Amino acid sequence: MDLTKLKDYILQKDFYKRLITILIGTYLLALTYNLFLLPNHFVIGGMSGLAIVFEDMFGWNANLFIYLSSFILVILSIFILGFNDSKVSIIGSIFYPIMVSFTVPVANFLKPYFTFDNVLITIILASLFYGFANGLIYKVGFNTGGSDILMKIISKYFPMPEGKCLMILNGCIILLGGATFGINNVVYSIIILLLYTKIVDNILIGISNSKLFFIYTKEHKKVEDHILKVMKTGVTLFETEGGYSKEKGYMLMCVVPTREYYLFKEIVLQIDPNAFFVIHDCYEVHGGKRKKSSFL
C-alpha cells in the first residue's frame, strides 16, 4: 500500500466518530473565542487573533473576517498544496466559522456568569477551554485551517520547519495585538498560549504514567531477574559496544509505572552502584504483557 492510499485509509477510519469529535471541538473552540478571547482582546495568534486586531483597527466584523480568511486560505491550500494535503483542513475550515456565528447567542447568555474581577481566572479558563477544544480537533487528525494552512504554504517555498514557521506567524500576530491593545495583552496572550499548548500536548499524548528505563550494567542478569520475577513485567536485552572503549556489554530496556520509579531506580543502584541509565517519560505502551506486580 503506497503512502497516499495509506493516508486516505487512515482519514476514512472511524470517520463519523471523528466527525462528531471535530463538531464538538470546533463548537467549544468557537464558544471560547466568543466568551473569552474576543471580549477581552486576547490575541493568541491565528486568523481569530488577527480578526480581533482588525476589528479594533479598521472596524471590520471579526466573524466575517474569519469566514472570508478561512474560505480564501482553503482555496489557496487546494491550489498550492493539492487536495490530498488540504483534506485535514477543509472540514475544520468550514465548521469553525459556522460555529463562531452559532455560539454568539450562547456566549452572550453565559458572559455574566464568566465575568471575573481577577483576570487570572479568565486566563486560566480561556486556556483550559481553548486547549481542550484544540486537543480534541488535533487528536482526530484535523485542524481548523487558518494559520495552519498559511504555515504549510510558507514552509513549501521557504526552507523552514513548520513548527518554527507557525511560531513566527503567531508571534507576529501577538505583537500586532500588543501594539493595538497594549503590553498587558501580549503578556496575557503568551500565558494563554503556553498553557493551552501544554493542555493540547496532554490530550494528544496523554499524561505520563510510566517511565522508560535504559539501563547499562555489568550486573544485567541480576537486574533482569528482578524485573521478571519481582516486578513481573517484560524487559528487552540489547547487546552493546562502547563507542570509546569498544567494551562489549548489555543494555536493558523496560517500562516501569511512575509509582514504582523511585524504588526501582534505588534497587538498580544497590545491585550495581556503577550502573548507567537513562530515564524518559513514557506516555503510551502498546502490546506486551504485564502480570500483577508484587513489587510494592
C-alpha positions in Angstrom: 0.0 0.0 0.0 1.5 3.4 -1.1 1.6 6.3 1.3 -1.3 8.2 -0.4 -3.6 5.2 -0.1 -2.5 4.6 3.5 -3.2 8.3 4.4 -6.6 8.0 2.8 -7.3 4.8 4.7 -6.4 6.5 8.0 -8.5 9.6 7.3 -11.5 7.4 6.4 -11.1 5.2 9.5 -13.8 5.9 12.1 -14.8 8.9 10.0 -18.2 9.6 11.6 -16.9 9.2 15.1 -14.1 11.7 14.2 -16.6 14.0 12.5 -18.7 14.2 15.8 -15.5 14.9 17.7 -14.5 17.8 15.5 -18.0 19.2 15.7 -17.7 19.2 19.5 -14.2 20.6 19.3 -15.0 23.4 16.9 -18.1 24.3 19.0 -16.0 24.6 22.2 -13.3 26.5 20.3 -15.8 29.0 18.9 -17.5 29.3 22.2 -14.2 30.1 23.9 -13.4 32.7 21.2 -16.8 34.5 21.7 -16.8 34.1 25.5 -13.2 34.8 26.5 -10.9 35.9 23.6 -12.9 38.4 21.7 -14.4 40.3 24.7 -11.1 40.5 26.5 -9.0 41.2 23.3 -6.8 38.1 23.9 -4.8 37.8 20.7 -3.1 34.4 20.8 -2.3 34.1 17.1 -4.1 32.6 14.1 -6.8 34.1 12.0 -9.0 34.5 15.0 -6.4 36.7 16.7 -6.0 38.7 13.5 -9.8 39.2 13.4 -9.8 40.7 16.9 -7.0 43.1 15.9 -8.6 44.2 12.6 -12.0 44.7 14.2 -10.4 47.3 16.5 -8.1 48.8 13.9 -10.4 49.0 10.9 -13.9 48.3 12.3 -14.1 45.0 10.3 -16.5 42.5 11.7 -14.4 39.8 13.3 -16.7 36.9 12.5 -17.0 38.0 8.8 -13.2 38.2 8.7 -12.9 34.6 10.0 -15.4 33.4 7.3 -13.5 35.2 4.5 -10.0 34.3 5.6 -11.0 30.6 6.1 -12.5 30.4 2.6 -9.6 32.2 0.9 -7.0 30.0 2.7 -8.7 26.8 1.8 -8.9 27.7 -1.9 -5.2 28.6 -1.8 -4.4 25.4 0.0 -6.1 23.3 -2.6 -4.4 25.1 -5.5 -0.9 25.3 -3.9 -0.7 22.2 -1.7 -3.1 20.0 -3.5 -6.5 18.5 -2.5 -5.0 15.5 -0.6 -2.8 17.7 1.6 -5.8 20.0 2.2 -8.3 17.4 3.4 -7.4 17.7 7.1 -8.1 21.4 6.9 -11.2 21.6 4.8 -13.7 20.3 7.4 -12.4 22.4 10.2 -12.3 25.5 8.0 -16.0 25.0 7.3 -17.1 24.1 10.8 -15.2 26.6 12.8 -16.6 29.8 11.1 -20.1 28.4 11.3 -19.7 27.6 15.0 -18.3 31.1 15.6 -21.7 32.5 14.4 -23.7 29.8 16.1 -22.2 30.3 19.5 -22.7 34.1 19.7 -26.1 33.8 21.5 -24.8 31.2 23.9 -21.7 33.3 24.7 -23.8 36.3 25.3 -26.0 34.3 27.7 -23.0 33.0 29.6 -21.0 36.2 29.8 -22.5 37.4 33.1 -21.5 34.1 34.7 -18.0 34.1 33.3 -17.0 37.8 34.0 -14.4 38.0 36.8 -12.6 40.8 38.6 -9.4 38.8 38.6 -8.1 38.5 35.1 -6.0 35.4 36.1 -9.2 33.4 36.5 -10.3 34.4 33.0 -6.8 33.5 31.6 -6.9 30.1 33.2 -10.5 29.3 32.0 -9.7 30.5 28.5 -6.6 28.3 28.4 -8.5 25.2 29.6 -11.3 25.6 27.2 -9.1 26.5 24.2 -6.6 23.8 24.9 -9.2 21.1 25.4 -11.0 22.1 22.2 -7.9 22.2 20.1 -6.8 18.9 21.7 -10.0 17.2 20.5 -9.6 18.5 17.0 -5.9 17.6 16.6 -6.4 14.2 18.3 -8.7 13.0 15.4 -6.3 14.3 12.8 -8.0 17.6 11.8 -7.2 21.3 12.2 -9.2 24.5 11.7 -7.2 25.8 8.8 -6.2 29.4 9.1 -2.6 29.8 10.2 -2.0 26.1 9.9 -2.6 26.4 6.1 -0.5 29.6 5.9 2.3 27.8 7.7 2.3 24.9 5.3 2.3 27.2 2.2 5.2 29.2 3.6 7.1 26.0 4.5 6.7 24.7 1.0 8.5 27.7 -0.6 11.0 28.5 2.2 13.4 26.1 3.9 11.8 26.5 7.3 10.3 23.8 9.7 6.6 24.1 10.0 6.7 24.5 13.8 9.2 27.4 13.6 7.1 29.0 10.8 3.9 28.7 12.9 5.7 30.2 15.9 6.9 33.2 13.9 3.4 33.7 12.4 1.7 33.6 15.8 4.4 35.7 17.3 3.9 38.5 14.7 0.1 38.4 15.3 0.6 38.6 19.1 2.9 41.6 18.8 0.4 43.2 16.5 -2.2 42.6 19.2 0.2 44.2 21.7 0.6 47.3 19.5 -3.1 47.6 19.3 -4.2 46.7 22.9 -1.1 47.3 25.0 1.7 45.3 26.6 -0.6 43.7 29.1 -2.4 42.0 26.2 0.9 40.5 25.0 1.6 39.0 28.4 -1.9 37.6 28.9 -1.8 36.1 25.3 1.6 34.4 25.9 0.4 32.9 29.1 -2.7 31.5 27.4 -0.6 30.2 24.5 1.8 28.4 26.8 -1.0 26.9 29.0 -3.2 25.8 26.1 -0.2 24.2 24.3 0.6 22.2 27.4 -3.1 21.1 27.6 -3.1 20.1 23.9 0.0 18.0 24.4 -1.5 16.2 27.4 -4.7 15.4 25.4 -2.7 14.2 22.3 -0.1 12.1 24.0 -1.6 11.7 27.5 -0.2 12.3 30.9 2.9 10.3 31.6 2.1 7.5 34.0 5.2 5.3 33.3 8.9 5.7 33.0 11.1 4.1 30.3 14.4 2.9 31.6 17.5 2.2 29.5 20.0 0.5 31.9 23.6 -0.4 31.2 25.1 -2.5 33.9 27.6 -5.4 34.3 25.0 -7.0 36.7 22.4 -7.2 33.9 21.4 -10.7 34.9 20.5 -9.7 38.5 18.6 -6.7 37.3 16.8 -8.8 34.6 15.8 -11.4 37.3 14.4 -8.6 39.5 12.4 -7.2 36.7 11.0 -10.6 35.6 10.5 -12.2 39.0 9.7 -9.4 41.4 8.2 -6.7 39.1 6.7 -9.4 36.8 7.0 -7.2 33.7 8.8 -7.5 30.5 12.3 -6.5 29.6 14.3 -6.3 26.4 18.1 -7.0 26.3 20.4 -5.3 23.8 24.0 -6.2 23.1 26.1 -3.1 23.2 29.6 -1.9 22.4 31.3 1.1 24.0 32.0 3.8 21.4 35.3 4.7 23.0 36.3 1.6 25.0 34.9 -0.9 22.5 33.9 -3.0 25.5 31.1 -5.4 25.0 28.1 -5.4 27.3 24.3 -5.4 27.6 21.6 -2.8 28.0 18.2 -3.5 29.4 15.0 -1.6 28.4 11.9 -1.8 30.5 8.8 0.3 31.3 8.1 1.0 35.0 5.0 2.6 36.5 5.7 6.0 37.8 4.6 5.0 41.3 7.4 2.4 41.3 10.0 4.6 39.7 12.0 5.7 42.8 12.2 2.3 44.4 13.2 0.5 41.2 15.9 3.1 40.5 17.4 2.7 44.0 17.3 -1.1 43.8 19.2 -1.0 40.5 21.8 1.2 42.2 22.0 -1.3 45.1 22.6 -4.1 42.7 25.2 -2.1 40.7 26.3 1.3 42.1 28.1 1.9 38.8 25.0 1.3 36.7 24.4 3.8 33.9 20.8 4.5 33.0 18.7 7.0 31.0 15.0 7.6 32.1 12.3 9.0 29.8 8.6 9.9 30.4 6.6 7.2 28.8 3.1 8.3 27.6 1.8 5.1 26.0 2.6 1.4 25.9 1.1 -0.8 23.3 1.3 -4.6 23.4 3.4 -6.7 25.7 2.3 -8.4 28.8 2.3 -7.4 32.5 1.3 -9.5 35.4 0.1 -8.1 38.7 3.2 -6.7 40.4 4.3 -7.7 43.9 6.9 -5.0 43.9 5.1 -2.7 46.3 
